[in-house]
Amino acid sequence: MFRNLRLVYITTPTKEEAKSIAKALLEQKLVACANIIEGMTSLYEWEGEIKEESECVLLLKAPYHNIARITKRVTSLHSAEVPCVVSLTLTEQEGNEAFLDWILQQAPHSEYEIRSADDFQY
């Protein structure tokens, strides 16, 4: 069975913001579950300056058909000007098959056909 699942990697400045985003996505049934990892240090260049920040990692498990809506929703809720939202493909042939099926059950396909994130209204 081809499930077309994704692991979505997001960074947030605080645990509270990560929880708020995760809860919104869970309530809308866009993701199956979320994990929050505190205490990450990020180094990056922004506007010509090297920055060092303490951040949280928010990991989401979701089907591909929800990624555009997840990205748009996270972007609208996130405090950063350019939030990190990256979707990684999960290998279909590896892992707990029952868990992979559960992801699809928890975040079912929308009744609406979405061609892009702009097609979805919140």
Protein Blocks (a to p, Z undefined) as FASTA:
>chain_A
ZZkpaddddddfbfklmmmmmmmmmmnopafbdcddehiacdddeehiacdddddddddd
ddfklmmmmmmmmmmmpmbfbdcdddddddfkgcjfklmmmmmmmmccdfbdcfbfklpc
ZZ
